[in-house]
């Protein structure tokens, strides 16, 4: 991914782009969607008339019906750099057809491979890209694409049927449909070259959940600086909000609305969430945080079925392929290790997302980190006081434990995933632990 690629496709430059569409026969692909949604319907809506006209030509040549074909969007960088050579046999034989650029215009989000539609409330589009961004290779494996709508329906059902979650108003941006090449349909010697290389997930747009007067910003966007007309760093983005509402009041409200969904899902349901600052969208009115939207669930949840509050609702997931598990031993959803469930939330949310905000507020506004973590601990303890029925899970998923286990992301980027790259870190909440608590 060169500097030129970054200028063309990186989020900082916000260059508009259109995706490439492929027609793939069902036997080479897999599609999954929530109830009431179809992948073909979603794709046809976004591809546009020129792509659909080429699709009809392909169907006629191949003597296939529309329901015998999966329409797959592909990032233009991925097409040019990773797919032409890989899919040459199928392209040459006509089994897979190149249908050209689609109609919908997108701009890249922070992850580079997730695209936002420019002019509509249509879903975001997450695509496979053979790049390493932060510490992860940004492919989309078949099993994760399959599980995305399954996990979405499960989580949204849990939220809709719980009074505490419903009254809090937080949103889960559902992954409503997904498509991927099925690596099992290709010769074994081609496994590595096709695995995860073509995949897409459609995720609900936060705009459809905003009420009048509400706006949204990613949590890690709040710890950014504005720029002068000469491009130099200037005031923090949140300065007008802090000045308007007061540092302590604004910070306390931000901590409350971001922390509540994470600890609710952990304590009330038994689910750990990989909710770092990019995966939490803060919804606000004139800068006052009111609630959040959480996203990225296809491989971003972790649970022990035996410790779910409602195990009868547990989703039946597509298992992780053995070869995938061998290469990434930290890529799993179901576990018997309760500390792994707890630390999945504590690593991404407390250690990374809130840790970043605590440092930022200290550096730019003088808020002592101890005060920040005291406010955070009070949100957790207030939830525990108001919901004593979850007392056993407060012990099982003790977020006040002296240490958390977190991913060592730089080591992971350097040395890969064959061995889990983790480390123990001190827990800033431990100093504020309720007295008399015991581990599960």
KEFIRO-361218 format. One line per field, with one value per residue (C-alpha): residue in three letters; x, y, z; residue number from 1. Coordinates in steps of 0.25 Angstrom, whole numbers. Layout:
<rs>
res [ALA_...]
x [X_...]
y [Y_...]
z [Z_...]
n [NUM_...]
</rs>
This chain:
<rs>
res [UNK_UNK_UNK_UNK_UNK_UNK_UNK_UNK_UNK_UNK_UNK_UNK_UNK_UNK_UNK_UNK_UNK_UNK_UNK_UNK_UNK_UNK_UNK_UNK_UNK_UNK_UNK_UNK_UNK_UNK_UNK_UNK_UNK_UNK_UNK_UNK_UNK_UNK_UNK_UNK_UNK_UNK_UNK_UNK_UNK_UNK_UNK_UNK_UNK_UNK_UNK_UNK_UNK_UNK_UNK_UNK_UNK_UNK_UNK_UNK_UNK_UNK_UNK_UNK_UNK_UNK_UNK_UNK_UNK_UNK_UNK_UNK_UNK_UNK_UNK_UNK_UNK_UNK_UNK_UNK_UNK_UNK_UNK_UNK_UNK_UNK_UNK_UNK_UNK_UNK_UNK_UNK_UNK_UNK_UNK_UNK_UNK_UNK_UNK_UNK_UNK_UNK_UNK_UNK_UNK_UNK_UNK_UNK_UNK_UNK_UNK_UNK_UNK_UNK_UNK_UNK_UNK_UNK_UNK_UNK_UNK_UNK_UNK_UNK_UNK_UNK_UNK_UNK_UNK_UNK_UNK_UNK_UNK_UNK_UNK_UNK_UNK_UNK_UNK_UNK_UNK_UNK_UNK_UNK_UNK_UNK_UNK_UNK_UNK_UNK_UNK_UNK_UNK_UNK_UNK_UNK_UNK_UNK_UNK_UNK_UNK_UNK_UNK_UNK_UNK_UNK_UNK_UNK_UNK_UNK_UNK_UNK_UNK_UNK_UNK_UNK_UNK_UNK_UNK_UNK_UNK_UNK_UNK_UNK_UNK_UNK_UNK_UNK_UNK_UNK_UNK_UNK_UNK_UNK_UNK_UNK_UNK_UNK_UNK_UNK_UNK_UNK_UNK_UNK_UNK_UNK_UNK_UNK_UNK_UNK_UNK_UNK_UNK_UNK_UNK_UNK_UNK_UNK_UNK_UNK_UNK_UNK_UNK_UNK_UNK_UNK_UNK_UNK_UNK_UNK_UNK_UNK_UNK_UNK_UNK_UNK_UNK_UNK_UNK_UNK_UNK_UNK_UNK_UNK_UNK_UNK_UNK_UNK_UNK_UNK_UNK_UNK_UNK_UNK_UNK_UNK_UNK_UNK_UNK_UNK_UNK_UNK_UNK_UNK_UNK_UNK_UNK_UNK_UNK_UNK_UNK_UNK_UNK_UNK_UNK_UNK_UNK_UNK_UNK_UNK_UNK_UNK_UNK_UNK_UNK_UNK_UNK_UNK_UNK_UNK_UNK_UNK_UNK_UNK_UNK_UNK_UNK_UNK_UNK_UNK_UNK_UNK_UNK_UNK_UNK_UNK_UNK_UNK_UNK_UNK_UNK_UNK_UNK_UNK_UNK_UNK_UNK_UNK_UNK_UNK_UNK_UNK_UNK_UNK_UNK_UNK_UNK_UNK_UNK_UNK_UNK_UNK_UNK_UNK_UNK_UNK_UNK_UNK_UNK_UNK_UNK_UNK_UNK_UNK_UNK_UNK_UNK_UNK_UNK_UNK_UNK_UNK_UNK_UNK_UNK_UNK_UNK_UNK_UNK_UNK_UNK_UNK_UNK_UNK_UNK_UNK_UNK_UNK_UNK_UNK_UNK_UNK_UNK_UNK_UNK_UNK_UNK_UNK_UNK_UNK_UNK_UNK_UNK_UNK_UNK_UNK_UNK_UNK_UNK_UNK_UNK_UNK_UNK_UNK_UNK_UNK_UNK_UNK_UNK_UNK_UNK_UNK_UNK_UNK_UNK_UNK_UNK_UNK_UNK_UNK_UNK_UNK_UNK_UNK_UNK_UNK_UNK_UNK_UNK_UNK_UNK_UNK_UNK_UNK_UNK_UNK_UNK_UNK_UNK_UNK_UNK_UNK_UNK_UNK_UNK_UNK_UNK_UNK_UNK_UNK]
x [0_8_8_1_-9_-11_-14_-24_-31_-27_-38_-29_-31_-46_-45_-58_-58_-67_-66_-64_-75_-73_-83_-80_-87_-93_-84_-72_-78_-86_-96_-103_-113_-122_-137_-144_-131_-125_-110_-115_-125_-115_-105_-115_-119_-105_-98_-107_-113_-100_-95_-108_-109_-95_-101_-112_-102_-94_-107_-111_-97_-96_-111_-112_-124_-121_-123_-112_-102_-96_-92_-79_-74_-58_-50_-42_-29_-32_-36_-23_-13_-19_-30_-27_-16_-23_-36_-31_-35_-50_-49_-44_-54_-65_-70_-67_-70_-65_-77_-69_-71_-84_-92_-91_-80_-73_-62_-53_-54_-43_-40_-38_-46_-59_-66_-77_-88_-86_-101_-110_-114_-110_-101_-86_-79_-67_-58_-47_-33_-20_-13_-8_-14_-11_-8_-18_-19_-31_-37_-51_-52_-64_-68_-67_-76_-86_-86_-88_-103_-105_-98_-105_-119_-115_-109_-121_-131_-124_-124_-139_-143_-136_-142_-129_-123_-135_-136_-121_-124_-111_-110_-104_-101_-105_-97_-109_-103_-90_-84_-70_-63_-64_-50_-55_-60_-46_-34_-26_-14_-21_-26_-17_-18_-33_-36_-42_-38_-52_-63_-72_-81_-92_-94_-105_-102_-103_-110_-123_-123_-120_-132_-134_-123_-114_-100_-89_-74_-65_-60_-46_-49_-52_-37_-32_-27_-33_-24_-21_-23_-8_-10_-4_-10_-18_-29_-35_-47_-56_-51_-64_-72_-63_-64_-79_-83_-70_-59_-64_-79_-75_-65_-74_-85_-76_-71_-86_-91_-79_-77_-92_-94_-80_-83_-97_-94_-83_-91_-105_-103_-89_-83_-70_-69_-57_-61_-49_-50_-52_-64_-71_-79_-83_-97_-98_-107_-98_-86_-94_-92_-106_-103_-94_-95_-86_-81_-72_-78_-74_-62_-63_-71_-66_-75_-75_-89_-89_-89_-99_-111_-120_-112_-125_-123_-108_-105_-101_-89_-81_-68_-54_-47_-35_-25_-30_-29_-15_-10_-18_-20_-26_-37_-49_-63_-67_-58_-59_-48_-56_-44_-43_-57_-55_-42_-48_-56_-46_-34_-42_-51_-44_-29_-30_-42_-43_-28_-26_-37_-31_-17_-23_-31_-19_-10_-20_-29_-22_-31_-24_-24_-28_-40_-44_-43_-50_-62_-61_-61_-73_-81_-78_-81_-94_-99_-95_-103_-115_-115_-112_-118_-105_-96_-90_-85_-79_-70_-68_-65_-58_-54_-47_-36_-22_-18_-23_-18_-17_-12_2_-1_12_18_6_9_24_23_9_-2_3_5_-4_3_-2_3_-2_-4_-8_-23_-26_-39_-33_-31_-46_-50_-62_-58_-61_-62_-57_-54_-64]
y [0_12_26_28_17_25_38_31_22_27_34_46_50_47_44_38_24_14_-1_-12_-22_-37_-48_-61_-74_-79_-91_-82_-72_-71_-61_-58_-47_-44_-47_-38_-35_-41_-40_-39_-29_-20_-22_-18_-6_-1_-6_3_0_-1_-12_-19_-19_-26_-36_-39_-42_-51_-58_-60_-65_-75_-79_-76_-69_-57_-66_-75_-63_-55_-40_-37_-23_-22_-10_-5_-6_-20_-23_-17_-23_-36_-42_-41_-52_-60_-61_-62_-76_-73_-60_-66_-77_-68_-74_-61_-48_-34_-25_-11_0_2_15_18_27_25_31_23_22_21_6_9_-3_2_11_21_25_40_44_34_27_14_4_5_-5_-13_-20_-29_-23_-30_-20_-20_-7_-6_-20_-28_-33_-27_-39_-44_-59_-66_-71_-56_-51_-63_-60_-45_-45_-56_-48_-35_-42_-48_-35_-27_-36_-36_-20_-20_-29_-23_-10_-5_-5_0_12_15_17_12_6_-6_-3_-16_-24_-27_-35_-41_-49_-56_-66_-80_-85_-99_-99_-96_-106_-108_-103_-89_-88_-78_-69_-68_-69_-56_-49_-45_-42_-31_-27_-17_-9_0_15_23_34_25_25_40_48_63_71_60_58_47_46_34_33_34_46_54_53_61_75_84_91_105_111_108_94_95_87_97_95_81_78_77_91_98_87_86_102_101_90_90_80_71_71_68_57_50_50_45_34_30_29_21_12_8_-1_-8_-12_-15_-25_-31_-32_-33_-43_-48_-43_-36_-26_-21_-7_2_17_14_5_14_26_37_43_57_69_82_74_68_53_46_32_23_14_1_-6_-17_-30_-40_-44_-34_-41_-52_-61_-73_-80_-86_-71_-65_-59_-65_-77_-82_-70_-72_-72_-84_-79_-84_-90_-84_-92_-100_-94_-80_-83_-89_-76_-66_-73_-60_-60_-67_-64_-75_-79_-85_-74_-64_-55_-55_-50_-39_-35_-34_-22_-16_-17_-10_0_3_1_7_16_22_21_30_40_41_44_54_62_62_68_78_82_78_67_58_43_39_47_42_28_31_36_23_14_21_19_4_4_11_1_-10_-3_-1_-16_-25_-37_-38_-39_-53_-47_-35_-45_-54_-42_-34_-21_-16_-27_-22_-26_-28_-36_-28_-30_-25_-19_-15_-29_-35_-27_-30_-45_-49_-57_-72_-69_-59_-46_-42_-35_-32_-17_-10_-7_8_4_-5_6_9_-5_-8_-14_-28_-33_-47_-53_-63]
z [0_-5_-2_-15_-11_2_-5_-14_-4_10_19_22_7_6_-9_-15_-20_-27_-24_-34_-36_-39_-43_-36_-37_-24_-23_-22_-12_1_5_18_23_34_33_23_15_3_-2_-16_-13_-6_-17_-28_-21_-20_-33_-42_-56_-64_-55_-55_-71_-71_-61_-70_-82_-72_-68_-82_-87_-75_-75_-61_-53_-44_-31_-36_-35_-24_-27_-20_-18_-18_-14_-26_-19_-16_-31_-36_-26_-21_-30_-45_-44_-33_-41_-55_-57_-54_-61_-74_-74_-71_-58_-51_-58_-57_-57_-56_-46_-38_-37_-22_-18_-5_3_12_27_38_35_20_15_21_12_15_4_1_-1_5_18_11_19_20_12_18_8_8_6_6_15_29_36_51_54_46_32_26_19_21_24_20_34_39_28_30_45_44_42_52_63_59_61_74_80_75_81_94_94_90_101_112_119_124_110_103_113_111_96_91_77_71_56_50_40_32_20_15_3_2_-7_-2_-1_0_-14_-19_-21_-8_-14_-16_-2_3_-10_-9_6_11_-2_-7_4_8_19_19_32_36_35_48_41_41_56_58_64_60_65_68_62_63_64_66_81_76_68_81_84_72_69_59_49_46_32_30_34_48_60_68_79_83_75_88_93_90_97_109_111_109_119_128_128_140_135_121_124_134_124_113_122_126_112_107_118_121_108_110_125_122_112_120_133_129_117_119_106_104_93_85_86_84_80_66_69_78_71_81_78_84_84_82_88_100_99_100_95_87_75_75_63_57_63_52_60_71_82_92_102_110_107_121_126_117_124_113_108_101_91_88_73_65_59_47_53_51_40_46_37_41_56_54_48_58_71_77_67_74_79_89_101_115_120_127_129_113_112_122_117_103_108_117_107_96_104_117_113_99_97_111_113_101_106_120_115_105_115_125_114_108_120_132_137_146_142_156_155_141_146_159_151_142_154_160_147_148_163_161_151_161_172_163_158_169_162_154_166_162_149_156_162_150_141_152_144_157_157_159_145_131_120_107_93_90_76_72_75_68_55_56_59_54_61_62_76_84_86_100_112_126_130_143_144_147_153_163_173_173_175_184_197_200_186_183_169_163]
n [1_2_3_4_5_6_7_8_9_10_11_12_13_14_15_16_17_18_19_20_21_22_23_24_25_26_27_28_29_30_31_32_33_34_35_36_37_38_39_40_41_42_43_44_45_46_47_48_49_50_51_52_53_54_55_56_57_58_59_60_61_62_63_64_65_66_67_68_69_70_71_72_73_74_75_76_77_78_79_80_81_82_83_84_85_86_87_88_89_90_91_92_93_94_95_96_97_98_99_100_101_102_103_104_105_106_107_108_109_110_111_112_113_114_115_116_117_118_119_120_121_122_123_124_125_126_127_128_129_130_131_132_133_134_135_136_137_138_139_140_141_142_143_144_145_146_147_148_149_150_151_152_153_154_155_156_157_158_159_160_161_162_163_164_165_166_167_168_169_170_171_172_173_174_175_176_177_178_179_180_181_182_183_184_185_186_187_188_189_190_191_192_193_194_195_196_197_198_199_200_201_202_203_204_205_206_207_208_209_210_211_212_213_214_215_216_217_218_219_220_221_222_223_224_225_226_227_228_229_230_231_232_233_234_235_236_237_238_239_240_241_242_243_244_245_246_247_248_249_250_251_252_253_254_255_256_257_258_259_260_261_262_263_264_265_266_267_268_269_270_271_272_273_274_275_276_277_278_279_280_281_282_283_284_285_286_287_288_289_290_291_292_293_294_295_296_297_298_299_300_301_302_303_304_305_306_307_308_309_310_311_312_313_314_315_316_317_318_319_320_321_322_323_324_325_326_327_328_329_330_331_332_333_334_335_336_337_338_339_340_341_342_343_344_345_346_347_348_349_350_351_352_353_354_355_356_357_358_359_360_361_362_363_364_365_366_367_368_369_370_371_372_373_374_375_376_377_378_379_380_381_382_383_384_385_386_387_388_389_390_391_392_393_394_395_396_397_398_399_400_401_402_403_404_405_406_407_408_409_410_411_412_413_414_415_416_417_418_419_420_421_422_423_424_425_426_427_428_429_430_431_432_433_434_435_436_437_438_439_440]
</rs>
